[in-house]
Amino acid sequence: MITEKQRRNLLIKRIFRIPLDKFDELDAFVSKLENESGTKTRTLDYAGAWANIDDDIFNDLTENLIQKRQKNRSRIHE
């Protein structure tokens, strides 16, 4: 099994073999990966946000969600 450090070193070696004319493309790709990672982190910031919510309120929000959405949709189409 390859360790994280070994994998990073292999990637660095591969980057050194990439031609200079491909650096812009590589930079764009790495930036895209970093941005996707940031999105995941921002989403996980909300983890546990409802941990202390009252059980009755939580059940009302989850169990009655479909009915509330249908009621709101019917108001829009009237």
C-alpha positions as CSV (number, residue, x, y, z in Angstrom):
1,M,0.0,0.0,0.0
2,I,1.4,3.4,-1.0
3,T,1.4,6.1,1.7
4,E,0.2,9.6,1.2
5,K,3.7,11.0,1.3
6,Q,4.9,8.5,-1.4
7,R,1.9,9.4,-3.6
8,R,2.6,13.1,-3.3
9,N,6.3,12.5,-4.2
10,L,5.2,10.5,-7.2
11,L,2.9,13.3,-8.3
12,I,5.7,15.9,-7.9
13,K,8.0,13.8,-10.0
14,R,5.3,13.5,-12.7
15,I,4.8,17.3,-12.6
16,F,8.5,17.8,-13.3
17,R,8.1,15.8,-16.5
18,I,5.2,17.9,-17.8
19,P,6.2,20.2,-20.7
20,L,6.1,23.9,-20.0
21,D,3.4,24.5,-22.6
22,K,1.0,22.4,-20.5
23,F,1.5,24.4,-17.3
24,D,-1.5,26.7,-17.8
25,E,-3.7,23.6,-18.3
26,L,-2.3,22.0,-15.2
27,D,-2.7,25.1,-13.2
28,A,-6.4,25.4,-14.2
29,F,-7.0,21.8,-13.3
30,V,-5.4,22.1,-9.9
31,S,-7.4,25.3,-9.2
32,K,-10.6,23.4,-10.1
33,L,-9.7,20.7,-7.7
34,E,-9.0,23.2,-4.9
35,N,-12.3,24.9,-5.5
36,E,-14.2,21.7,-5.4
37,S,-12.5,20.8,-2.2
38,G,-13.5,24.2,-0.7
39,T,-17.1,23.7,-1.6
40,K,-17.2,20.5,0.3
41,T,-15.6,22.1,3.3
42,R,-18.1,25.0,3.2
43,T,-20.9,22.4,3.1
44,L,-19.5,20.5,6.0
45,D,-19.4,23.7,8.1
46,Y,-23.2,23.1,8.5
47,A,-22.8,19.6,9.9
48,G,-24.5,19.3,13.2
49,A,-26.4,22.6,12.8
50,W,-29.6,20.9,13.7
51,A,-28.2,18.8,16.5
52,N,-30.0,20.8,19.2
53,I,-33.3,21.2,17.3
54,D,-36.5,20.3,19.2
55,D,-37.7,16.8,18.1
56,D,-41.3,18.1,17.4
57,I,-40.0,20.8,15.1
58,F,-37.6,18.4,13.4
59,N,-40.4,15.9,12.8
60,D,-42.7,18.6,11.5
61,L,-40.1,19.8,9.1
62,T,-39.3,16.3,7.8
63,E,-42.6,14.4,7.9
64,N,-44.8,17.2,6.6
65,L,-42.3,18.5,4.0
66,I,-44.1,16.9,1.0
67,Q,-47.5,18.1,2.0
68,K,-46.2,21.7,2.6
69,R,-44.5,21.7,-0.8
70,Q,-47.6,20.5,-2.5
71,K,-49.7,23.1,-0.7
72,N,-47.3,25.9,-1.8
73,R,-47.2,24.6,-5.4
74,S,-51.0,24.6,-5.6
75,R,-51.0,28.3,-4.4
76,I,-48.6,29.2,-7.2
77,H,-50.7,27.5,-9.9
78,E,-54.0,29.1,-8.8
